[in-house]
Amino acid sequence: MVEHRILGPDDGELYQPEQACGDRFLINGRDWGGRFALVEHRLPPKVLAAPVHKHTGEDEFSFILEGSVGARFGGEEVVAGPGDLVFKPRDEWHTFWNAGDTPARLLEVISPGGLEELFRWLDRLGREPGQEELEEKIGPYGCEADMAATMTLVAQHGLIF
């Protein structure tokens, strides 16, 4: 179990590439018996956070702190703003992006924890993985990615990916 502590605004493990989704790891699932994880996502304008994907083991809850965040669930699209909570259930195709012209930030609760390790791997990689490399890495997490749907979304909204 982790000691009582306060994380300040500059604490946590931060990865912030120039034109991609940045991640600030606040609560690691491995530190809490795998029950949940908490990651802050930082999105520059018009950046797609992840390919259209689904995972079989985790639910995600995204609380929007600032900016305008677009999200796709199956065939439905929504735009959420500060104070909104977006639920992304397991086994459903989804993704999210900065739908505005200013930076966006959101807190993401992942339950159960563990999927944040995939985010960490992608951040440390420092580049976009190839399709085969991505599929090999996401498979053990129970994830699938739909790159054709991703590229359609990028074109529809003029996103950076």
C-alpha positions as a Markdown table, in Angstrom:
| # | Residue | x | y | z |
|---|---|---|---|---|
| 1 | Met | 0.0 | 0.0 | 0.0 |
| 2 | Val | 1.2 | 3.5 | -0.7 |
| 3 | Glu | 1.8 | 6.0 | 2.0 |
| 4 | His | -0.5 | 9.0 | 2.5 |
| 5 | Arg | 0.7 | 11.8 | 0.2 |
| 6 | Ile | -0.2 | 14.8 | -1.9 |
| 7 | Leu | 0.9 | 15.1 | -5.5 |
| 8 | Gly | 1.4 | 18.6 | -6.6 |
| 9 | Pro | 0.7 | 20.0 | -10.1 |
| 10 | Asp | 4.3 | 19.2 | -11.2 |
| 11 | Asp | 4.4 | 15.7 | -9.6 |
| 12 | Gly | 3.9 | 12.4 | -11.3 |
| 13 | Glu | 5.7 | 10.8 | -14.2 |
| 14 | Leu | 5.2 | 13.1 | -17.3 |
| 15 | Tyr | 5.7 | 12.5 | -21.0 |
| 16 | Gln | 4.8 | 15.4 | -23.2 |
| 17 | Pro | 5.7 | 15.1 | -26.9 |
| 18 | Glu | 5.3 | 18.3 | -28.9 |
| 19 | Gln | 2.4 | 17.2 | -31.2 |
| 20 | Ala | 0.9 | 14.1 | -29.5 |
| 21 | Cys | -1.0 | 13.1 | -26.4 |
| 22 | Gly | 1.0 | 13.7 | -23.2 |
| 23 | Asp | 0.5 | 11.5 | -20.2 |
| 24 | Arg | 1.1 | 12.4 | -16.5 |
| 25 | Phe | 0.9 | 9.2 | -14.5 |
| 26 | Leu | -0.6 | 10.0 | -11.1 |
| 27 | Ile | -1.7 | 6.6 | -9.7 |
| 28 | Asn | -0.3 | 3.4 | -10.9 |
| 29 | Gly | -2.5 | 0.3 | -10.7 |
| 30 | Arg | 0.5 | -1.8 | -9.5 |
| 31 | Asp | 0.7 | 0.4 | -6.4 |
| 32 | Trp | -3.0 | -0.2 | -5.5 |
| 33 | Gly | -3.4 | -3.9 | -6.0 |
| 34 | Gly | -4.5 | -3.4 | -9.6 |
| 35 | Arg | -7.8 | -1.9 | -8.6 |
| 36 | Phe | -7.5 | 1.3 | -10.6 |
| 37 | Ala | -5.1 | 3.8 | -12.2 |
| 38 | Leu | -5.3 | 7.6 | -12.7 |
| 39 | Val | -3.6 | 9.3 | -15.7 |
| 40 | Glu | -3.8 | 13.0 | -16.8 |
| 41 | His | -3.9 | 13.2 | -20.6 |
| 42 | Arg | -2.7 | 16.5 | -22.1 |
| 43 | Leu | -3.8 | 17.1 | -25.7 |
| 44 | Pro | -2.4 | 19.9 | -27.9 |
| 45 | Pro | -5.0 | 21.4 | -30.3 |
| 46 | Lys | -6.5 | 18.9 | -32.9 |
| 47 | Val | -4.4 | 15.9 | -31.6 |
| 48 | Leu | -5.9 | 12.4 | -31.6 |
| 49 | Ala | -5.0 | 10.7 | -28.4 |
| 50 | Ala | -5.1 | 7.1 | -29.6 |
| 51 | Pro | -6.3 | 5.0 | -32.6 |
| 52 | Val | -9.8 | 3.8 | -32.6 |
| 53 | His | -9.6 | 0.8 | -30.3 |
| 54 | Lys | -11.3 | -1.4 | -27.8 |
| 55 | His | -10.1 | -3.4 | -24.8 |
| 56 | Thr | -11.8 | -6.3 | -23.0 |
| 57 | Gly | -10.7 | -5.8 | -19.4 |
| 58 | Glu | -11.0 | -2.1 | -18.5 |
| 59 | Asp | -13.5 | 0.6 | -18.2 |
| 60 | Glu | -12.3 | 4.2 | -18.5 |
| 61 | Phe | -13.8 | 7.4 | -17.1 |
| 62 | Ser | -12.5 | 10.7 | -18.4 |
| 63 | Phe | -13.2 | 13.9 | -16.4 |
| 64 | Ile | -12.5 | 17.0 | -18.6 |
| 65 | Leu | -10.5 | 19.6 | -16.8 |
| 66 | Glu | -10.0 | 22.1 | -19.7 |
| 67 | Gly | -10.6 | 22.4 | -23.4 |
| 68 | Ser | -12.9 | 20.6 | -25.8 |
| 69 | Val | -12.6 | 16.9 | -26.1 |
| 70 | Gly | -14.2 | 14.9 | -28.9 |
| 71 | Ala | -15.0 | 11.2 | -28.3 |
| 72 | Arg | -16.3 | 8.4 | -30.5 |
| 73 | Phe | -18.1 | 5.4 | -29.2 |
| 74 | Gly | -19.0 | 2.9 | -31.8 |
| 75 | Gly | -20.6 | 5.2 | -34.5 |
| 76 | Glu | -21.6 | 8.0 | -32.1 |
| 77 | Glu | -19.5 | 11.1 | -31.6 |
| 78 | Val | -19.8 | 13.6 | -28.7 |
| 79 | Val | -17.9 | 16.7 | -27.6 |
| 80 | Ala | -17.3 | 17.2 | -23.9 |
| 81 | Gly | -16.1 | 20.3 | -22.0 |
| 82 | Pro | -14.8 | 21.2 | -18.5 |
| 83 | Gly | -16.7 | 19.4 | -15.8 |
| 84 | Asp | -18.1 | 16.7 | -18.1 |
| 85 | Leu | -17.4 | 13.0 | -17.3 |
| 86 | Val | -17.1 | 10.7 | -20.3 |
| 87 | Phe | -17.5 | 6.9 | -19.8 |
| 88 | Lys | -15.7 | 4.6 | -22.2 |
| 89 | Pro | -16.8 | 1.0 | -21.4 |
| 90 | Arg | -14.8 | -2.1 | -22.1 |
| 91 | Asp | -15.6 | -4.0 | -25.3 |
| 92 | Glu | -16.7 | -0.9 | -27.2 |
| 93 | Trp | -14.7 | 0.8 | -30.0 |
| 94 | His | -13.7 | 4.3 | -29.0 |
| 95 | Thr | -11.1 | 7.0 | -29.1 |
| 96 | Phe | -10.8 | 10.7 | -28.1 |
| 97 | Trp | -9.2 | 13.9 | -29.4 |
| 98 | Asn | -8.8 | 17.6 | -28.7 |
| 99 | Ala | -11.7 | 19.1 | -30.7 |
| 100 | Gly | -10.6 | 22.7 | -30.1 |
| 101 | Asp | -7.9 | 25.2 | -30.9 |
| 102 | Thr | -6.6 | 25.4 | -27.4 |
| 103 | Pro | -4.9 | 22.7 | -25.2 |
| 104 | Ala | -7.2 | 20.2 | -23.5 |
| 105 | Arg | -6.6 | 18.2 | -20.3 |
| 106 | Leu | -8.5 | 15.4 | -18.7 |
| 107 | Leu | -8.2 | 13.0 | -15.9 |
| 108 | Glu | -8.7 | 9.3 | -16.8 |
| 109 | Val | -9.6 | 6.7 | -14.2 |
| 110 | Ile | -8.9 | 3.2 | -15.5 |
| 111 | Ser | -10.6 | 0.3 | -13.7 |
| 112 | Pro | -9.1 | -2.1 | -13.1 |
| 113 | Gly | -5.6 | -0.7 | -13.4 |
| 114 | Gly | -2.8 | -2.0 | -15.6 |
| 115 | Leu | -3.7 | -0.6 | -19.0 |
| 116 | Glu | -1.7 | 2.5 | -18.1 |
| 117 | Glu | 1.4 | 0.4 | -18.6 |
| 118 | Leu | 0.6 | 0.3 | -22.3 |
| 119 | Phe | 0.4 | 4.1 | -22.4 |
| 120 | Arg | 3.7 | 4.2 | -20.6 |
| 121 | Trp | 5.3 | 1.8 | -23.2 |
| 122 | Leu | 4.0 | 4.0 | -26.1 |
| 123 | Asp | 5.3 | 7.2 | -24.4 |
| 124 | Arg | 8.7 | 5.7 | -23.8 |
| 125 | Leu | 8.9 | 4.4 | -27.4 |
| 126 | Gly | 9.1 | 8.0 | -28.5 |
| 127 | Arg | 7.6 | 7.3 | -32.0 |
| 128 | Glu | 4.6 | 5.8 | -33.6 |
| 129 | Pro | 4.9 | 2.0 | -33.7 |
| 130 | Gly | 4.3 | 0.1 | -36.9 |
| 131 | Gln | 1.1 | -1.8 | -37.3 |
| 132 | Glu | 2.7 | -5.2 | -36.5 |
| 133 | Glu | 4.6 | -3.9 | -33.5 |
| 134 | Leu | 1.5 | -2.2 | -32.1 |
| 135 | Glu | -0.6 | -5.4 | -32.6 |
| 136 | Glu | 2.0 | -7.5 | -30.8 |
| 137 | Lys | 2.1 | -5.1 | -27.9 |
| 138 | Ile | -1.6 | -4.5 | -27.4 |
| 139 | Gly | -2.7 | -8.1 | -27.8 |
| 140 | Pro | -1.7 | -9.2 | -24.3 |
| 141 | Tyr | -3.8 | -6.2 | -22.9 |
| 142 | Gly | -6.9 | -7.5 | -24.7 |
| 143 | Cys | -6.8 | -4.6 | -27.1 |
| 144 | Glu | -7.5 | -4.2 | -30.8 |
| 145 | Ala | -6.9 | -1.2 | -33.0 |
| 146 | Asp | -8.8 | -0.2 | -36.1 |
| 147 | Met | -6.4 | 1.9 | -38.2 |
| 148 | Ala | -8.8 | 2.3 | -41.1 |
| 149 | Ala | -11.4 | 3.8 | -38.9 |
| 150 | Thr | -8.7 | 5.9 | -37.3 |
| 151 | Met | -7.5 | 7.4 | -40.6 |
| 152 | Thr | -11.1 | 8.1 | -41.6 |
| 153 | Leu | -11.6 | 10.0 | -38.3 |
| 154 | Val | -8.3 | 11.9 | -38.8 |
| 155 | Ala | -9.5 | 13.0 | -42.3 |
| 156 | Gln | -13.0 | 14.0 | -41.1 |
| 157 | His | -11.8 | 16.2 | -38.3 |
| 158 | Gly | -8.4 | 17.4 | -39.6 |
| 159 | Leu | -6.6 | 15.8 | -36.7 |
| 160 | Ile | -3.0 | 15.2 | -36.0 |
| 161 | Phe | -2.0 | 11.6 | -35.4 |
